[in-house]
């Protein structure tokens, strides 16, 4: 046997194997997926975001909120807010849709007379050019399932969609995981991928809706990134749900 030739073949084989393994790591890195066990990651979260070209548009919240599970149900708004000469009201899933006969100026939006309108807070990170988004507030935190969406055109309100949650019970208070922990869960598991932009991370309530009347609203961190929204359970760190980010 020509040992010199055999040695050269082994060297070339190991070189090709290393190239293949390196390519696998690089592919997962570009895709934002989880890296192989034992792979060294950057020492700080900022370095990790930088290495994946992920942009964080606003600072991470420093607080660890104290929140609780909340039970409640969606109020049937249709009987409370019937159609009139000025508006046409129809039912949507767990809410209502209102169309105005004559548009209302956004500068006087209080005149739209939506039910419980004083309990909603403006959502800058979810507001688009033609849809202004508000979230209902319970215990000074947004309820992401309870919303008010204004349809805007030429600075006039054409109509709106609305859901409203009535709280029935509040559980015991628990400290939430940090915003950093919630965000790292999404990055490490490939839900936030290479080159994405993280718009906001906000504490609030979210329910995985079930067929029954009573829903359980879980304390979550809502993470808005590129074209997705993810909800991370603020107590146990599980991913509660996700939805596409509508762009209108």
N, C-alpha and C positions, 0 to 999 in steps of 0.2 A: 504493500500500500504506500502511496505517495503521501507521507504525513504532512509535508509542506502544503500540498494542494488541499488536503483535508482541513488543515488549520485555517487556510484562507476562506474556504467555504463556510466554516463555522463563524468566522469573524463577520463575513458578509451577512450570514443568516441572522446573527444577533443584532447587527446594525439595522436590518430591515424590520426585525421585530420591534426594536425600540422606536423606529420611525412610525410603525403602525400604532403602537400604544400612545405615542405622543400625539398622533392625529386624532385618536379617540378622545383624549383629554381636551384637545383644542376644539373639537366639534361640540362637545358638551358645554365647554366654556362659552362658545359663541351662541349656542342655543339657549343658554341660561339654565340648563338642566342641572340636576345634582351631579357633583363630581365624584369620581371613584373613591372608595374608602381608602383613607391614608393620604389622599392628595393634600398638599399644604395649601391653605387659603391665606389671603392677606390677614395681617394681625389685627387690623381695625376695620370696623364696618365701613368707614369712609373710604378706606383703601379698596375694600371689596366692591363698593359701588363704582369707584373710579376704574377698577380693573375690568368691569363689565360695561363701562360707558353708560351707567344708569344715572340719571339726573334727578336730584331731589329739589323741587322748586321752593319748598318752604321748610323752615326748621322743624325738627321732630318735637312734639310736645314733651315737656320735661315732667309733667305731672303723672302720677299713678292714681287715676281717679278711684274713689270709693263708690261702687255702684251695686245694684241688686237686680235680680230677675223680676220682671213685671208681667202680670197677666192682664189681658184685656180683650176687647172685641172691636170689630169695625162697625161703626154706627151707620145705620141705613139712613143716608142723608136725603134720599129722594122724597119721602113724605114730609120732611122738614123744610124743603126748599123747592116748591113746585114751580112750574113754568108760569110766566106772566107775559104781559104785552112787551116787556123789555128784554126777556130772556127765554131761551128754550133749554130745558133741563132734561137730560136723559141719564139712565143708569149705566155704569160701567162696573167691572168686577170690583166689588167692595167699595164703591164710591160713586161719584157723579161726574158728568161732563156738562158744562154750561156754555152755551153760545149766545152772545149778545146780539140783539137786533141792531142796535147802534153801538159801535165801538166806544170804549171808555178810555180816556187819556190815562197813561201810566202815571202821570204826575198826580192824579187824583184816584189812585188805585183803591183807596179805602172805600170808594163809592161802589165797588163791585158787590159789596154786601155778602161775601162768602160766609158760610157758617163757621163760627169759631175762628175767624181770621186772625184775631189777636194772639192766638196760640201758635202761630207759625213764624219761623225764622228763615231769613234769606240764606240760600246756599250758593255762594259764589263759585265754588269749584265745579258745580253741576249745572250752572246757568250757561245757556247757549245764546246765540244771536236772536233766535226767535222763540225761545222757551226760557222763562225765568222760573227757577225752582226754589221752593220753600219747603222746609221740614217742620212737622209738628214738634213741639217741645213738651217733654214730661220730666219733672224733677231737674229742670234746667239743662236737659240733654236732648238732642234731636232724636226723634223716632223715625228711622229711615224708611219704614213702611208707610208712615203717615205723611202724605205730601200734598202740596198745592202747586200746580204747574200753570203759569200764565202763558197763554199764546199771544205773542207780541208781533205787531206789524206796524211799521212807521210810527213807533212810540205810542201805539194804541193797543189796548187789550181787546182781542177778538173773543176771548172766552177763557175757560180754565178747566182743569181736571183736579179732583180733590178726593182724598181719603182722610178719614178721621178715626183715631183710636180712643176708645173709652177705657181707662184703667179700672180694673176691678180689685187687684191685689198686688201688694209689693212684698217681695221676699227680704231676706236678711242681707245686709250690706257686706260686700267683699272687696278687698283691694284688687284692682285689675293688674294684669301684666303690663310691662312698659310698652310704649309705642315702638321702641327699638326692637324688642323681642317679637312683637307682632310682625313688623316689617321684615325682620330677618327670616321668619318662617316662610314668607312668600318668596324671598330672594333665594334662600338656600334650596328650596324645593322646586325652583324653576317656574313659579307662577309669574314672577316679574323677570323678564328676559333681557338679553343683551340689547342695549341701546334705548330702553324705554325711559319714560319720564314719569316720576311720581308727583302727582299734583297736590295731594293732601292726605293727611291721616287724622281722623276725627273720632273721638269717643261718642258712643250713642247706643241706641237700642235697635235690635233687628230680630225679626221672627221668620223662621222657616215655616211658611204658612201651611196649615193642616186643614183637613175638611171640617173639623168641628168649629163651633162658634168661638170658643175661648182660645186665644193664641198666647204663647209664651214668648215674651220679648227679652232677648238675651243681651247683656252688656257686651258690646263689641268695639273693636277698632275698625272703622271703615277706611280702606285704602283705595284711593282713586289713582289709577296709573294708566297712561296711554288710552287704550280703548276698553278697559275693564275696570270693574269695581269688585273688591273682595272684602268679606266681613270675617274678622278673626275674633273668636270668643275671647273676651277679656278676662275670663276666670281660668279656663283650662287650656287656652292657646289653640284650640281646634279651629279649622276653617269651616265656618258656618254656612257660607254660600257665596255665590258670585253672580254678576250680571254684566251684560255689555253696557258700555257707556254710550248712550245715544248722542249723536252729533247732528244737530239741526241748525 
